[in-house]
Amino acid sequence: MYQYRRRLTREVAFGSIDLGGYQPIRVESMTNTHTMDTAATVEQCRRLYEAGCEIIRLTVPTEKDAENLRNIRDQLRRDGIDVPLVADIHFSARAALKALEFVANIRINPGNYASRQKFSNSDYSEDEYLQELDHVRLEFIPLVEKARQYGVSMRIGTNHGSLSDRIVSRYGNSPEGMVEAALEFARICEDIGYYDILFSMKSSNVRVMIQSYRLLVQKADAELNNIYPLHLGVTEAGDGDEGRVKSAMGIGTLLEDGLGDTIRVSLTEDPVREVPVGFAIVKKYNDFHFVKGDNGHLPLKHVVESRNKQSSRNLSQNDSLPFNPFSYKRRGSLPLSFADLPVGGDNVPKVETEVHAPLSDYESVFEEVVERLAPIKSQDAIRSEFASVRVTNSADLNLLDDLFGKLGAARRFIVASTSDASLAMQLLDKVSKVRLDIVEGEKLEKEFLQNLDNDRVAALELCFIHKHTGSSVPAEILAHLAEKLRKQGVKRLLFSIITDDAVFAYRRLVQEFNRRFLDNPLVVRFKSDSSDRLESLIASSVQTGSLFCDGIGDMLALHTRLSIVDEVNLAFNILQGARIRISKTEFISCPGCGRTYFDLEKATAAVKERTAHLKGLKIGIMGCIVNGPGEMADADFGYVGAGKNRISLYFGRECVEENISEHDAVDRLIVLIKERGKWVEQI
Ligand code: SF4
């Protein structure tokens, strides 16, 4: 909860490599070619391999596809490519039994493997439930036996939205259901002495995904004979920055928790583009544990055995935790208002960005402020609500007055930051919010605190600048100040920390505030000095998105070297990914695989172009009807592949137009959205 420790798992063989245990966290991907097309699949595997992909999964819809894995594998080996292959199985036990002759690992979906769907809403009686479970057992055991015989490992990969009718009847479409579905299969494996398994718990909803993995770890580690590895991924994450942000948030939150042994970033793009994103996400954690030896091998520096120290403790029963790891509840905070905008309480988190130019460069500051502020651009523009300018000396105070004169009414959305307490005191009468930086090792003047009251114009944010990671100092100092000022009756206060390890620092802060019953709003801040766009995007998403997914945070402020537009978009993508502030259409699109028979990337772009302004609407764009309708789970509308260049359209879970031409499908989708009263014209 408060410092990084990797959960030590059983090492599982994956052909030429191992996974879990002391191995680095692996990065994998999946082909989107037809598995019967040997040349195209081999070519895509080669490109993935050259990009560094460590494990490649291929879809296996039929026995014929399974048989063709032999040709693909043999050609790759002839080309000197020994990357482990994984067969992805849904439904077909026959395809699974054949496929495992040619691969290192097989992924089965417990939601549809050997499950007979009931196709009715009536609940399962206890007898029916047990009979169905017996049937699963009978069908599954031959696969497990054959996997053992061939030395093939197995991923029990549950997806939110594709659970069996039986599981849904008892647990609903919930993290509990996902976990139980996986555990049923794991129990069968252990009963017959097969232990080469790993798990995944994917969802396109980042919060559900995070909670499901955590719940699985708690239950599986308590019940099963081994600590099994985890494959992490956010499914149907979409494309572009949105897809990268959602993946980084979901996967990164769990990696921060110490969970995860292999990851797949799924993007609706060329799968080769998933690989650098995956490596950018795992880098921090692999760097933490490993140093490169002479032979390029990665010896382990430090892994803590989790079973003895962690998993016997029931996290949900520990009241002092800063949040519930298994279900979402936003941290309660005192609502405040500045510049007439509500912050804290139940209000959506506001976005603040920092003007980079110094006030002495007056023209640049003005231009930046105009570019950053939504109130100046237009009410609906994706821009920040507040722009922060840095005040370093008394001359800056005059320049600030000049700036206000030029900005007119928009001056209210300027906030000021400083590390000088006497400047802060003067700024409290000028702007809507003042951020006073408390630099570690430097004392905050007593006089400043004593002179604070509620008569000032501005709200005050106390921000602890903390260089050393992993300590409880910022939390203790800020909680002490908050308590002192509460006694003094000062109400318009916010708190924040700037540090590399925002996740752990803010968790400690919330824990300390909870302990003292302090409910001041928190500004989640993160500073990235990286000039690499992807690195900055990923670190920001992990370090701040993780907190919002766990209900922590009332404002978001990123300090990056990204362009203004990129930085502001990133902030809104993070809040949307955590589903706490919806500012645009939510697209849930799968990466496509061998089951896709239309140009998914092109279709996604076309749907986005026409519907990106429908704020709050969720649109699923899925490659196939086999898994698409289930896995787009909570989408309002669905555009789903139904066959070669054919599309079916969905309203919620109901298929309303079947098998229409791909050529007309986007137009028909727009008509459908209009018919259901969800369309608004683009301004
Ligand atoms: S929903 Fe997409 S990724 Fe999943 S099986 Fe269908 S085509 Fe493949």
Residues whose N, C-alpha, C, O or C-beta is under 5 A from the ligand:
A	BS01	SF4	C590 P591 G592 C593 R595 T596 M622 G623 C624 N627 G628
